[in-house]
Amino acid sequence: MGGIAGLPARPSVACLRMRQDAVRGHLDGLLLAVLEPAPLHGYAIITAVQQRSGGALELRTGTIYPALNRLERLGLLRSTWESEGGRKRRCYALTEAGARFLADERTAWQDFTAAIGSVLNPVARHPDPHGQGA
């Protein structure tokens, strides 16, 4: 195996497609989660997601910046310009509304993964009603 969470180190095309679809549906939660501990600039957000996922998730700037702008318009993030090494960078921070949204997103994710797990592993959760186990 060699990968994170049981995924192969070199994922198949189908696996990559599944990851991309999963990210699309949960991008807001991913971005808010990496901003929970402290404000970060765009590249640091990309790096944090990649590191926290063990390299399984790689976001592109063309994906995160529109999402960050949208989350800021919704009041879930706030941004400030900061200078770092002579370069100005826009740093994003979680707002109180963003923290509440993240808590809801975590609950929704747990419910979703539990439901998927029940389907993928039916014997573990729901014995075969016809007595014809695996």
Buried (B, 14 or more C-beta within 10 A) or exposed (E): EEBEEEBEEEBEEEBEEEBEEEBEEBBBBBBBBBBEEEBBBBEBBBBBBBEEBEEBBEBEEEBBEEBBBBBBEEEBBBBEEEEEEEEEBBBBBBBEBBEEBBEEBEEEBEEEEEEEEEEEEEEEEEEEEEEEEE
